[in-house]
Amino acid sequence: MLAEATSAKNFFGELESQNAFIEEAFRRFRRRSITVGHATPTKESNRWHRGALPGFWPSIDGPSVGYYRTESRPTAFNYRQYRRSTIRPWLAIALLLIGIVAVTSVAGPSVVDFFAMHWRSILLPAGGVCVGAGCVLLARRIGSSPLRAVAPPNAESDDPLQELKDLAERTGSRLRTAYALQLWAVFVVGVIFVGLIVWSVIMVSKERLLYASAFGSGGVAMVILTQWKWQPFDRINQARKLADDADTVATALRLRMKTISEITDPSLRSKAQGDVVNEYLEHS
């Protein structure tokens, strides 16, 4: 049971934090389970999906607008504080523009002459950096945030456990596809990186240092962005762990559904489903 609760907390919590539509569906599941189970109202149960009532203030924390009860009223508009907060950015922008104009007027002609004389030695390394950075950033988009593409469950379904089980199964499948794409992206970027380094060494051996610097700068840019922005192996391990949690949750829900289906009384069966939904989603 402890492993099941941990898997549910990791899996549903990650889903809810990355997918706003699933977050809204879980909120509605919680309200329904509290209503069916006659539990004590909590902070989540005190939210309203549509329409404001007297004494309620809007809370925009999902794909739709909810409402919650609050004791405090909005603070009054402070014009002096607003003026101070708007003057400082304009002052910083004005100082920045003055500095740019001053430096450009003095150093501009020298910079233009330098570019005119050494444009090849500047453009080739810059092009290498752009090639390496572009490869890593494009590969980073492959399989990124796979949970955002998962379809949410039907919050109006009469069988919420079936919806949660189906959600776990399709999320596990989506995560496996995501880390398979990440592995292929790592392979392609690795081949490009090795190719750049090999060509850089060949150019050095032929004493063509300008082209060697272009290929070498592309490889350096790939290494820096891979460690700073992409971190593919961390993404792969996280996706694999969440996929295992999804399988654990789907199996546990399947067993719970089999047990609940043996209850003959419809009201008791609905209450049991609401208790299980509340048990699973409260961890997230």
C-alpha positions as CSV (number, residue, x, y, z in Angstrom):
1,M,0.0,0.0,0.0
2,L,2.9,2.4,0.7
3,A,4.4,1.8,-2.7
4,E,1.0,2.3,-4.3
5,A,0.4,5.6,-2.4
6,T,3.9,6.8,-3.4
7,S,3.4,5.9,-7.0
8,A,0.0,7.7,-7.1
9,K,1.5,10.8,-5.4
10,N,4.3,11.0,-7.9
11,F,2.2,10.2,-11.0
12,F,-1.0,12.2,-10.4
13,G,1.0,15.0,-8.8
14,E,3.2,15.4,-11.9
15,L,0.2,15.1,-14.2
16,E,-1.7,17.8,-12.3
17,S,1.3,20.2,-12.2
18,Q,2.0,20.0,-16.0
19,N,-1.4,19.6,-17.6
20,A,-4.0,22.3,-16.7
21,F,-6.9,20.3,-18.2
22,I,-6.1,17.3,-16.1
23,E,-5.8,19.6,-13.1
24,E,-9.4,20.8,-13.7
25,A,-10.7,17.3,-14.1
26,F,-9.1,16.2,-10.9
27,R,-10.6,19.2,-9.1
28,R,-14.0,18.1,-10.3
29,F,-13.4,14.5,-9.3
30,R,-12.5,15.6,-5.8
31,R,-15.7,17.7,-5.5
32,R,-17.8,14.7,-6.7
33,S,-16.1,12.3,-4.3
34,I,-16.6,14.6,-1.4
35,T,-20.3,15.0,-2.3
36,V,-20.8,11.3,-2.7
37,G,-18.9,10.4,0.4
38,H,-20.4,13.1,2.6
39,A,-17.0,14.2,3.8
40,T,-16.1,17.3,5.6
41,P,-15.7,20.2,3.1
42,T,-12.1,21.1,2.4
43,K,-10.4,24.0,0.6
44,E,-10.9,22.2,-2.7
45,S,-14.5,21.3,-2.1
46,N,-15.3,25.0,-1.4
47,R,-14.5,26.0,-5.0
48,W,-17.2,26.6,-7.6
49,H,-16.8,25.8,-11.3
50,R,-19.2,28.4,-12.8
51,G,-20.8,31.6,-11.7
52,A,-19.9,33.9,-8.8
53,L,-22.0,34.0,-5.7
54,P,-22.3,36.7,-3.0
55,G,-19.3,36.5,-0.7
56,F,-17.1,34.7,-3.3
57,W,-14.1,36.1,-5.2
58,P,-12.7,34.6,-8.4
59,S,-9.6,32.5,-8.5
60,I,-8.0,31.8,-11.9
61,D,-5.9,28.7,-11.3
62,G,-6.8,26.4,-14.2
63,P,-8.3,26.4,-17.7
64,S,-11.5,27.7,-16.3
65,V,-12.4,30.2,-13.6
66,G,-13.2,28.9,-10.1
67,Y,-14.5,30.7,-7.0
68,Y,-13.5,30.4,-3.4
69,R,-14.8,32.0,-0.2
70,T,-12.6,34.7,1.3
71,E,-12.7,36.9,4.3
72,S,-10.5,39.8,3.1
73,R,-11.5,42.3,0.4
74,P,-9.2,43.6,-2.3
75,T,-6.7,46.3,-1.2
76,A,-7.2,49.9,-2.3
77,F,-5.2,51.2,-5.3
78,N,-2.1,52.9,-4.2
79,Y,-1.2,55.6,-6.8
80,R,2.1,56.7,-5.3
81,Q,3.3,53.1,-5.2
82,Y,2.2,52.6,-8.8
83,R,4.1,55.7,-9.9
84,R,7.3,54.5,-8.1
85,S,7.0,51.1,-9.8
86,T,6.6,52.6,-13.2
87,I,9.3,55.4,-13.0
88,R,12.2,53.0,-12.2
89,P,11.9,50.9,-15.4
90,W,11.7,54.0,-17.6
91,L,14.8,55.5,-15.8
92,A,16.8,52.3,-16.4
93,I,15.8,52.2,-20.1
94,A,16.7,55.9,-20.5
95,L,20.2,55.3,-18.9
96,L,20.7,52.2,-21.1
97,L,19.9,54.1,-24.3
98,I,22.2,57.0,-23.4
99,G,25.0,54.6,-22.7
100,I,24.5,52.8,-26.0
101,V,24.5,56.0,-28.0
102,A,27.6,57.3,-26.2
103,V,29.6,54.0,-26.7
104,T,28.5,53.7,-30.3
105,S,29.4,57.2,-31.3
106,V,32.9,56.7,-30.0
107,A,33.7,53.1,-30.8
108,G,31.4,52.6,-33.8
109,P,33.8,53.5,-36.6
110,S,36.5,51.2,-35.1
111,V,34.1,48.3,-34.8
112,V,33.0,48.7,-38.4
113,D,36.7,48.8,-39.6
114,F,37.4,45.7,-37.5
115,F,34.5,43.8,-39.0
116,A,35.5,44.8,-42.5
117,M,39.0,43.4,-42.1
118,H,38.2,40.2,-40.1
119,W,34.7,39.3,-41.1
120,R,35.6,35.8,-42.1
121,S,37.3,35.0,-38.8
122,I,34.2,36.3,-37.0
123,L,31.4,34.8,-39.1
124,L,32.8,31.2,-39.3
125,P,33.0,30.6,-35.5
126,A,29.7,32.4,-35.0
127,G,28.2,30.1,-37.6
128,G,29.6,27.1,-35.9
129,V,28.1,28.2,-32.6
130,C,24.7,28.7,-34.2
131,V,24.8,25.2,-35.8
132,G,25.6,23.5,-32.6
133,A,23.1,25.5,-30.5
134,G,20.4,25.0,-33.1
135,C,20.9,21.2,-33.1
136,V,20.7,20.9,-29.3
137,L,17.7,23.2,-29.0
138,L,15.8,21.4,-31.7
139,A,16.5,18.0,-30.2
140,R,15.5,19.4,-26.8
141,R,12.0,20.0,-28.2
142,I,11.6,16.3,-29.1
143,G,9.6,14.6,-26.4
144,S,9.7,17.6,-24.1
145,S,6.8,17.9,-21.6
146,P,5.0,14.7,-22.8
147,L,2.4,15.1,-20.0
148,R,1.0,18.2,-21.6
149,A,-0.2,16.2,-24.6
150,V,-2.1,13.6,-22.6
151,A,-5.9,13.9,-23.0
152,P,-7.7,14.6,-19.7
153,P,-10.3,12.2,-18.2
154,N,-14.0,12.8,-18.6
155,A,-14.9,14.4,-15.3
156,E,-18.6,13.8,-15.9
157,S,-18.3,10.1,-16.3
158,D,-20.3,7.8,-14.0
159,D,-17.3,5.5,-13.6
160,P,-14.4,7.8,-12.4
161,L,-12.1,4.8,-11.6
162,Q,-12.3,3.6,-15.2
163,E,-11.4,7.2,-16.3
164,L,-8.4,7.2,-13.9
165,K,-7.2,3.8,-15.1
166,D,-7.5,4.8,-18.7
167,L,-5.6,8.0,-17.9
168,A,-2.8,6.0,-16.3
169,E,-2.5,3.6,-19.2
170,R,-2.4,6.2,-22.0
171,T,0.0,8.4,-19.9
172,G,2.4,5.4,-19.5
173,S,2.3,4.8,-23.3
174,R,2.9,8.5,-24.0
175,L,5.9,8.5,-21.6
176,R,7.5,5.5,-23.2
177,T,7.2,7.1,-26.6
178,A,8.7,10.3,-25.2
179,Y,11.8,8.7,-23.7
180,A,12.3,6.6,-26.9
181,L,12.3,9.8,-28.9
182,Q,14.8,11.3,-26.4
183,L,17.1,8.3,-26.9
184,W,17.1,8.8,-30.7
185,A,17.7,12.6,-30.2
186,V,20.7,11.9,-28.0
187,F,22.1,9.5,-30.7
188,V,21.6,12.0,-33.5
189,V,23.1,14.9,-31.5
190,G,26.0,12.7,-30.5
191,V,26.8,11.8,-34.1
192,I,26.7,15.5,-35.1
193,F,29.0,16.4,-32.1
194,V,31.5,13.6,-33.0
195,G,31.5,14.7,-36.6
196,L,32.2,18.3,-35.7
197,I,35.1,17.3,-33.5
198,V,36.6,15.0,-36.1
199,W,36.4,17.7,-38.8
200,S,37.9,20.2,-36.4
201,V,40.9,17.9,-35.9
202,I,41.2,17.4,-39.7
203,M,41.2,21.1,-40.3
204,V,43.9,21.6,-37.6
205,S,46.1,18.9,-39.2
206,K,45.8,20.8,-42.5
207,E,46.6,24.1,-40.8
208,R,43.3,25.6,-41.7
209,L,42.7,27.1,-38.2
210,L,39.8,29.3,-39.3
211,Y,37.6,26.4,-40.3
212,A,38.8,24.4,-37.3
213,S,37.7,27.1,-35.0
214,A,34.2,27.1,-36.6
215,F,33.7,23.3,-36.1
216,G,35.2,23.4,-32.6
217,S,33.0,26.3,-31.5
218,G,30.0,24.3,-32.7
219,G,31.0,21.4,-30.6
220,V,31.6,23.5,-27.5
221,A,28.2,25.2,-27.9
222,M,26.5,21.7,-28.1
223,V,28.3,20.6,-24.9
224,I,27.3,23.7,-23.0
225,L,23.7,23.7,-24.1
226,T,23.3,19.9,-23.5
227,Q,24.5,20.3,-19.9
228,W,22.7,23.6,-19.2
229,K,19.3,23.4,-21.1
230,W,18.7,19.9,-22.3
231,Q,20.0,17.3,-19.8
232,P,18.6,14.4,-21.8
233,F,19.5,11.6,-19.5
234,D,17.7,13.2,-16.6
235,R,14.6,13.6,-18.8
236,I,14.9,9.9,-19.9
237,N,15.2,8.7,-16.3
238,Q,12.3,10.8,-15.1
239,A,10.0,9.7,-18.0
240,R,10.9,6.0,-17.3
241,K,10.2,6.4,-13.6
242,L,6.8,8.1,-14.2
243,A,5.9,5.3,-16.7
244,D,6.6,2.7,-14.1
245,D,4.4,4.7,-11.6
246,A,1.7,4.8,-14.2
247,D,1.8,1.0,-14.6
248,T,1.6,0.6,-10.8
249,V,-1.4,2.9,-10.5
250,A,-3.2,1.3,-13.4
251,T,-2.8,-2.2,-11.9
252,A,-3.9,-1.0,-8.5
253,L,-7.0,0.7,-9.9
254,R,-7.8,-2.4,-11.9
255,L,-7.8,-4.5,-8.7
256,R,-9.9,-1.8,-6.9
257,M,-12.5,-1.8,-9.7
258,K,-12.8,-5.5,-9.6
259,T,-13.5,-5.4,-5.8
260,I,-16.0,-2.6,-6.1
261,S,-17.9,-4.2,-8.9
262,E,-18.9,-7.0,-6.5
263,I,-20.9,-4.5,-4.4
264,T,-24.5,-5.0,-5.3
265,D,-26.0,-1.8,-3.6
266,P,-25.6,1.1,-6.1
267,S,-25.3,3.7,-3.4
268,L,-22.6,1.8,-1.5
269,R,-20.8,1.1,-4.8
270,S,-20.8,4.9,-5.6
271,K,-19.6,5.7,-2.2
272,A,-16.8,3.2,-2.5
273,Q,-15.8,4.7,-5.8
274,G,-15.8,8.2,-4.3
275,D,-13.6,7.0,-1.4
276,V,-11.1,5.4,-3.8
277,V,-11.0,8.6,-6.0
278,N,-10.5,10.7,-2.9
279,E,-7.8,8.4,-1.6
280,Y,-5.8,8.5,-4.9
281,L,-6.2,12.2,-5.7
282,E,-5.5,13.6,-2.2
283,H,-1.9,12.4,-2.5
284,S,-1.4,14.7,-5.4
